[in-house]
Amino acid sequence: NTQTNNTAATDKEALTHVDNVNFLDYFSLNGSATYDQHTGTVTITQDEYNQVGNFSLKSKIDMNKSFTLTGQVNLGSNPNGADGIGFAFHNGNTTDIGNAGGNLGIGGLQNALGFKLDTCLNYYQAPLSDKDGSQIDSTNSYDFGWNRDSMHAPYGTFVDTENEEVPTMDKIKVQRWWATDVPGTSQALSKSDVNGQFHVFAVDYDGDTRALTIKYTQTSGNILTWTRTISNSYQAMAMIVSASTGGAKNLQQFQIMSFDFKQAATVNIKYVDTKGKQIAQGEVTYPNGANVNGTYKTEQLKIPGYTFEGMDDGTATGAKSLPATGNLTEAGDNGTVIYVYTADQQKG
């Protein structure tokens, strides 16, 4: 019994605790996002047109351990505003940012398990660009394209991304990590939930059963609940919370109460041209799990139109690459593997 109790105590001590005071030690702000440490409030977008903001966890979450995020969300005061708030756990880099607009910061993320509180109805938009999805700026939602919403806004639903070939407006098939509402998980919110007030919001994950549960308290006091089971293949996941506005707008905020999770030991991976611009996405594998004293493995990709040059010595991105394979020495982010490519000369 003593050993069991000690193990439980050790596991509890291993969890990282985040609150309003140390929030910026563990999360990065991007785009229009700003933070008020006194209230623990992230203003993801102001009540202004064409804004994109998010905050992302600096380290990945160990999905074999339970975690809990408690806070409140403010979807804005205009029931006819846009676009809503998206939450995503994904297999990409901790620095990755999803596409804006109707994608709500989830589309474009690799193997994402997302959830969104959607406040604006979006119809299908075919991509306008024939570039690979990884090469499109996160604020350019029309070039990326987006899927049709599964019901009229406002509503909440789980969202997944899959690596798909999507036809552009010109019927050219292009690669996209395409975000789709998970069938059967959409639940309607009330227009009165978009009232400029904060609503209790909680994400709870059980590392043993791998059940992910999300709860949102409506203006009426009714608590909506969404639950899904996470596949065992997801061992370490990055986390991002995002919001955007476009031709319609809203003030959109998240107020953190507490976040308790176990940091995985991971590395990021980049595929860039000689000027440091991203040209592809890839994933890191962890043969023995994303743990301290474990190992990581990455692969060189064949990228159409580019020839592999070498690992970055600091010339392309300003940072020196980790080896393609190596050891994990500490919990959290262990650095970045950076593959550099030269664009092929155009013939003719």
N, C-alpha and C positions, 0 to 999 in steps of 0.2 A: 504493500500500500504506500509505503514511504517513497519508493521509487516512482510509482505512478503519480503521486502528488508532486514530486520534484520535477518530473517531466512536464506536467501540466503548467507548473509555475514557470519553467524555462520557456515553454512555448509562448506563454502570455508575455513574458519579459521581452521576447524576441520581436513582438509586434511594434511597429512604429506608430506613434500617436501624433496626429496632426490636429491643430485647432486654429483659432484666429490669430494667435500670437506667432506661431512658427510656420504658418501657411506658406509663405514665400520661400522657406527653406526647402520645401518639397514640391512646389508647383511653379511652373513658368507661365507668365502672362504673355499672350500674343495678340496682335492686331489691335482692336479697339478696347480690349479688356483692361480694366483698372481695378485696384484693390484698396479697400478701407480696412486697415488692421483693427481699428477700434470696434467695428461692428462685425468683422469677418465677412463683409459683403464684396463679392466680385461683380462689378457692373460690366457685363459681357458686351452689351451694346447700349449706347445711348439711344434716346428716342429721336434718331436721325436716319436718313435714307442711306442705303448702300454701305452698311457697316458689317464687318466680320470680326468676331472676337472669340477667344477661347482661353482656357487654362489647361495645361497638361502636366501630368505627374512626371517628375524627373527620373523616377526609377520604375521598373516593372513590378507588378504584383505577383507574388507566389500563389498560384491558383490551387495549390494543395492545402492552403491554410484559409481559414475563414477571415472575412473582412466586413466591416460595417461603415457606411458613410451616412451621416445624418445631417440634415440642413433644411433650408427652405428655398423655394423658387418663386420668383416674381416674373410672370409672363407679360407684364405690361398692363396698361389701362385701356388700350384700344382693342375692343373685340374684333375689329376688322383689320388689325395690324398684322405684322409678320416679323420673323418667320416661325419663332419658337426656339426651344432649347434642346440640344441633343447630347446624349451621354454615350460614350463608346469605349469598349475594351477591345484591343486589337493586337495582332501579331507583328506589327511593324515596329519602327523606331519610336522611342519616347519623344522624339522631336517631330514626328510626322503630324501633319495637319490635314484634316479632311476638307472636301470641297464645300463651298458655301451655298447660299440660296436654298433651293428645294432639297439639297443634300443634307442640310443642317449639320455640316461638319462631320458626317459619317461616311458618305460616299467618298471613295478614293482611299480609304484606310484598308489595309490588308486583313482579310479574314476577320472583319469586325463583328462583334456582338454588341449591337447598339440598342438604344432606347431613345425615343423622342417624345416630347410634348409639343405637338405641331399645332400652330395657330393660324396657318394660312393654307388654303387648298391649292395644291400644285398639280397641274396636268402634265402628261408625259412631254418631255423635251428631248428630242434627239440631239446628240452632240453636234456642235457646229465645227469642231476642229478634228482633223484626221491625225493629230499627234497622239502618241501614247499617253494614257491618263496621268502617268507620273511626271510628264513634262509640262502639264497645264497648271498655271498659277491657281492657288487655292481659292482666290477671290473671283475667278472667272467661271461662273457656274454654267453659262450658256455654251462655252466651248467644251466643257466636260459633259453637260447634259444631266438629266435626272429622271427618275421613274415617277409614275403617277402615284399619288396618295391613295391609300386603300379606303378612306372615308372622308367625309366633310370635316373640316376643322371647326373647333379645336378637338383634338383627340390625342390619346397616348397609345404607343405600340412599340413592340420590339422590332428592331431593324437588323438585317444581316447584310454583309457585302460578300459577293462572290466574284471571282475573276472571270469576266465575260467578254465576248466579242459583241459589241453593240454597233448597229448600223448608224452612220452619220446621216445628216440631212441629204447628203449626196450619195447615200447607199453604200458608203465605204465602211467596212467593218473595222472597228478600232478596239484596242484593249481598254477596259475600264474595271475597276473594283466597284461594281454596280450595287447601289443600296436599294433593297427591296423590303417593304413591310412584311413581317413574318405573318403568314396567314393565320387567322383565328385569334390573334392577340390584340387587335385594335379595340379600344374602349373609348366611348365618347366622353369628352369633358363638357362642361356647360359654358356658355358665353360669359356667365357671371364669374367664372374662374379667372377670366382675363380682366381683373378689376384693380390692378395696381397694388395689390396686397401680396404679402408673402404667404405661401402655402407649404405646410410641412411635407418634406420629401425625404425618403430613406431608401438606401440600397443595402441589402443584406445578402451575404453570400456564405453558404455553408461548405467548408472545404471537404467535409466527409461525404455528404450526399451530392455535392456540386450543384445545389439548387440556388439559383439567383432570384431574389424576390425584390420587387420594387413597389413602394407604396406612396401614394399621393393623396393628400387630404384636400377635398374640394371646399368651396365656399360654404356649401350646405352642411359641412361636417362629415359628409360621406367619405369613406376611405376606399379608394380604388387600389386594387392589388394585381400585379402581373408577376407570374412565376415561370421560369424555364430551367431546364437542366443543361449544364455546360459539359461538353464532351471532354473526355480524359486527355484528348490530344492537345488541349490548351493548358500548357504548363506555366507559362509566364506571359502576362499581358500588360501592354501599355494602356493608359487611361487618359481620356480627353473629355472635356465638357465645353460645348461650343454653342454659339448663337449667331444669327445673321439677320439683317434687314435688307430690303431691296427697294422696290417701288412702293412698298408699304413698310411701316416701321413700328417699333415699340421699344420702350426701356425694358431690358431683359437682364435679370440678376440672379445670382446664386449666393446664399448666405450659408457659410459652413458652421456647423456646430462641432462635429468631431469626425475623424476618419482614422480607423485603426486597421492596419494591414501589415503583412510581412513582405519585406523587400526581397525580390529575387535577385540573383547575381547574373547580370546580362551585359551584352555589348550591342551597340548599334551598327548598322551597315549602310554604306552609301555607294552608289554608282554614279559617277559624275564625269563631265567632260573636263578638258584642261583648264577651263575657266571656273570650275567648281559648281557648275549648274547640274542639277539632278537630271538624269536621262533614263533611269529605270529604278525599280524597286525590287528588293529581295528579302529573304528571311534568314535568320541565324538559327542553327540547330544546336541543341545541347544534348549530346549522347548520354550523359549521366544525370540529366536534369539541370535546371538553371540554379545551381547551388554553389556556395563558396567552396573552393578546391575542386570544382568540376571543370569541364572543358567546353569550349565552343568551337563551332566549325562554320565556315562560310564558303561560298563558291563563286568563281568567276563566271559571269554570264556572257552569252553571245548576244550582242545587242545590234540589231540591224542598223547599218549606216555608221557603225563605230568599230574601231579596232582597239583592243586592250593595250594600254601603255605601260601600266605598272601600279604599284601601291603608292599612295600619295606620300611624298616626302615633305609636304607642307606647301609645295608650289601651287597646287590647284585650289585648296580650300583654306590654307593657312594653318592646318593641323596635320600632324604626322599620323599616318595610319597604324593601327595595330596589325600584327601578323594575321594572315588569313585564317589560321587556326591557333588556338592558344589556351591558356589557363585563366580561370576566374578566381581572382584573389580577394575580392571583397563583395559584400552585399551592395546592391544598387548598380549604378552605371559604371562599367569597367573601361569605357572608352569606345572608340569607333573604328571599324574597319572600312577603309576608303579605297575603292577600285577606280582608277582613272583611265579614261578612254579618249582616243583622238578621233574626231569626225573624219570619215573617209572623204577623199577629194571627189568632187562632182565631175563626172565624165562629160566630155563634149566641149 
